[in-house]
């Protein structure tokens, strides 16, 4: 049985065969600094990272990680339930709950677990989940693991969402599940309309704020704050691999829900706890996030400027409203050629092709960092102008 033949990614590996150095995937990064990475000895401007606030090389963040290793060692070598529950974990849960305005938080070892574990634990087999078609794979995985019925509504289409909700038996437990910011196209869910429909049809709301925390809202608290809503979402999930400059994830909810997750969620119980250096990194990042609003404002300024300029050049930026700015091309070969052009000109971004994005929507996924300099942004835009003339 040829297992690899089942996976579409294998087509790209076959496509490149012996020239993997030209492949958009699995490029080896040898070092990084603010806004740049080193690949095969060459420095390239990074516009594919989720390091939105530019904290991965912040001296206070790195110092916190080093001190945690010196005090606790490199890992906990056990689950939170048994021997791996540090005072740092509980401090992070308390501070993050306070920051998000929720009663409690549970910290997971990965962002993927925060969705797959939370959803599959809270949703029973007889319940109904109504999901945006563009939701992240971790949400989909959680829905499949729950064994509950899953219905999908057209992306950000509230009429489609209401049709799905209206067709469900009133006696059924219902969950509306959506990303806050959608990771490929950079648009924001219509949370006020979603919460209105949730009340109308007695549904709970779960929002994945992975790309929202640190980016949206006056204080960086995410989608709820962006829309000036107050505690309208039942469960907020997220990751530490974006604005928090590390790895791991969380779910924020009522004390009752978090207590239930800690007692029953396999993704929490049966995995080693987040290493102390990672927890310390997140705590230090959270402190900066709360106190340094200039980074978020800088990020918004950069993103708005780049988006306006790319639109003026004639690129299709897919309705982006955030630092995630796609260049929708549609054709796979043209998309990869565009990636190669940028790469050869000292810029690294991401390629997203079907099935990661809808068929015919193959794109370059670009994203921007608060620490990008004006000189770097000018060079990026000038390179996009050259690419527009030469390839399109």
Buried (B, 14 or more C-beta within 10 A) or exposed (E): EEEEEEEEEEEBBEEBEEEEEBBBEEBEEEEBEBBBBBBEEEBBBBBBBBBBBBBBBBEEBBEBBEBBBEEBEEBBEEBBBEEBBBEBBBEBBEBBBEBBEBBBBBBBBBBBBBBBBBBBBBBEEEBBBBBBEBBBEBBBBBBEBBEBBBBBBBBBEBEBBBBBBEEBEEEEBBBBBBBBBBBBBBBBBBBBBBBBBBEEBEBBBBBBBBBBBBBBBEEBBBBBBBBEEEEBBBBBBBBBBBBBBBBBBBBBBBEEBBBBBBEEBEBBBEBBBBBBBBBBBBBBBBBBBBEBEEBBEBBBEBBEBBBEBBEEBEBBBBBBBBBBBBBBBBEBEEBBBBBBBBBEBBBBBBBBBEEBBEEEBBBBBBBBBBBBEEEBBEBBBEBBBEBBEEEE
